[in-house]
Amino acid sequence: MLKIQMNKELLWIKKSIEQRNQLCRDFFQQEAFRLAQMSQKIAERFLDGAKILAFGKGQAVTDAQHIAVEFVHPVIVGKRALPALDISVDFTHWLKVLCSSKDIVFGFSPLEEDSAVKEALQWAYSRGAMTFSLPGKDGSYALCSPTTDPWVFQEIVEMLYHMLWETVHLFF
């Protein structure tokens, strides 16, 4: 009986992973050109003196921390570090103090879009900043989640900003 139960669980895990992998393949194939364009625009902004300001709400705070760390450390030893800061602690205040029209602003929310994150991104966008709404409907790049699974969504977001981080360096 235990063996049958384990086989059912393993089958469920296998099926879940296969579904997640297909969803990711489809999403990144669909978004590839747009992400390449965004990477080029980010690189151009960095060359013009931009910085990344990232913030998140709830469990998405870790994505803001993570993207800041990724951009601060170079892709390859000897390449340039890029200015990035996580302002999640008080993003409404710090965004108004730090954000310029040259900057790149990432707002992270759990699967459901957060109104405070949305308003902060709208404010930054209205000032000329490049904005990434993850998830969201408005901004320079907005991502409506292709899944209702919060774990898969978070994984897609994490792959997305890693791809941006690595691709930006190709445009330097």
PEPE-V350191 format. One record per pair of residues at least 4 apart in sequence whose C-alpha atoms are under 7 Angstrom apart, sorted by the first residue. I is the first residue (numbers start at 1). GAP is how many residues later the second one is. D is the distance in Angstrom with one decimal. If there is no record, write none. Layout:
I;GAP;D + I;GAP;D
This chain:
1;4;6.4 + 2;4;6.2 + 3;4;6.2 + 4;4;6.3 + 5;4;6.3 + 6;4;6.1 + 7;4;6.0 + 8;4;6.2 + 9;4;6.2 + 10;4;6.1 + 11;4;6.1 + 12;4;6.1 + 13;4;6.2 + 14;4;6.2 + 15;4;6.2 + 16;4;6.1 + 17;4;6.0 + 18;4;6.2 + 19;4;6.1 + 20;4;6.2 + 20;132;6.8 + 21;4;6.1 + 22;4;6.1 + 23;4;6.0 + 24;4;6.1 + 24;132;6.8 + 25;4;6.0 + 26;4;6.1 + 27;4;6.1 + 28;4;5.5 + 31;4;6.0 + 32;4;6.2 + 33;4;6.3 + 34;4;6.2 + 35;4;6.1 + 36;4;6.3 + 37;4;6.3 + 38;4;6.1 + 39;4;6.2 + 39;125;5.6 + 39;128;5.9 + 39;129;4.8 + 40;4;6.2 + 40;128;6.2 + 40;131;5.9 + 41;4;6.2 + 42;4;6.2 + 42;126;6.6 + 43;4;6.2 + 43;125;5.3 + 43;128;6.2 + 43;129;6.5 + 44;4;6.3 + 45;4;6.4 + 45;5;5.3 + 45;57;6.2 + 46;4;4.6 + 46;5;6.6 + 49;53;7.0 + 50;52;5.0 + 50;53;4.6 + 50;54;6.8 + 51;32;4.9 + 51;33;5.5 + 51;52;5.2 + 51;53;6.2 + 52;31;6.3 + 52;32;4.3 + 52;33;6.2 + 52;51;6.1 + 52;52;4.8 + 52;53;5.7 + 53;31;5.9 + 53;32;5.1 + 53;33;6.0 + 53;34;6.6 + 53;51;6.3 + 53;52;4.8 + 53;53;6.3 + 54;10;5.0 + 54;14;6.8 + 54;31;6.2 + 54;32;4.8 + 54;33;6.0 + 54;51;5.7 + 54;52;4.6 + 54;53;6.0 + 55;6;6.4 + 55;9;4.9 + 55;31;5.7 + 55;32;5.3 + 55;33;4.2 + 55;36;6.2 + 55;51;6.4 + 55;52;5.2 + 55;53;6.2 + 56;4;5.0 + 56;5;4.2 + 56;8;5.7 + 56;32;5.4 + 56;51;5.7 + 56;52;4.4 + 56;53;5.7 + 57;4;5.3 + 57;51;6.6 + 57;52;5.4 + 58;51;7.0 + 58;52;6.7 + 59;51;6.6 + 60;4;6.9 + 60;48;5.5 + 60;49;5.3 + 60;50;5.7 + 61;4;6.4 + 61;27;6.4 + 62;4;6.0 + 63;4;6.1 + 63;45;6.9 + 64;4;6.3 + 64;22;5.6 + 64;44;6.7 + 65;4;6.4 + 65;21;5.4 + 66;4;6.2 + 67;4;6.3 + 67;94;6.7 + 68;4;6.2 + 68;16;4.9 + 68;17;5.3 + 68;18;5.8 + 69;4;6.4 + 70;95;6.9 + 71;10;6.6 + 71;11;5.3 + 71;12;6.9 + 71;13;6.1 + 71;94;6.2 + 72;9;4.9 + 72;10;4.9 + 72;11;5.7 + 72;12;5.9 + 73;8;5.1 + 74;5;5.6 + 74;6;5.6 + 74;7;4.8 + 75;4;6.9 + 75;91;6.4 + 87;4;5.1 + 87;7;6.4 + 90;4;6.1 + 91;4;5.5 + 92;4;6.7 + 92;28;6.1 + 93;4;6.5 + 94;4;5.9 + 95;4;5.2 + 99;4;6.3 + 99;25;7.0 + 100;29;6.5 + 101;26;5.6 + 101;27;4.3 + 101;28;4.5 + 102;26;7.0 + 102;27;5.7 + 103;26;5.0 + 103;27;6.3 + 104;25;5.7 + 104;26;4.7 + 104;27;5.9 + 105;24;6.7 + 105;25;6.1 + 105;26;4.7 + 105;27;6.2 + 106;25;5.9 + 106;26;4.7 + 106;27;6.4 + 107;10;5.9 + 107;14;6.6 + 107;25;6.1 + 107;26;5.3 + 107;27;6.0 + 108;25;6.6 + 108;26;4.9 + 108;27;6.7 + 109;4;5.7 + 109;5;5.8 + 109;25;6.3 + 109;26;6.2 + 111;24;6.6 + 111;39;5.7 + 111;42;6.8 + 113;22;5.7 + 113;23;5.8 + 114;4;6.1 + 115;4;6.1 + 116;4;6.2 + 117;4;6.2 + 118;4;6.2 + 119;4;6.2 + 120;4;6.3 + 121;4;6.0 + 121;10;6.3 + 122;4;6.1 + 123;4;6.5 + 124;4;6.7 + 124;5;5.4 + 125;4;4.9 + 125;5;6.2 + 125;6;6.1 + 125;14;6.7 + 130;10;5.7 + 131;8;5.2 + 131;9;5.0 + 131;10;6.4 + 132;7;6.1 + 132;8;6.1 + 132;9;4.8 + 132;10;5.8 + 133;5;6.8 + 133;6;6.3 + 133;8;6.3 + 133;9;4.6 + 133;10;6.3 + 134;8;6.3 + 134;9;5.4 + 135;7;6.5 + 135;8;4.9 + 135;9;5.5 + 135;10;6.4 + 136;6;5.2 + 136;7;5.4 + 136;8;5.7 + 137;5;5.2 + 137;6;6.5 + 137;7;6.3 + 138;4;5.5 + 145;8;6.5 + 147;6;6.3 + 149;4;6.1 + 150;4;6.1 + 151;4;6.3 + 152;4;6.2 + 153;4;6.3 + 154;4;6.1 + 155;4;6.2 + 156;4;6.0 + 157;4;6.4 + 158;4;6.3 + 159;4;6.1 + 160;4;6.3 + 161;4;6.0 + 162;4;6.2 + 163;4;5.9 + 164;4;5.8 + 167;4;7.0
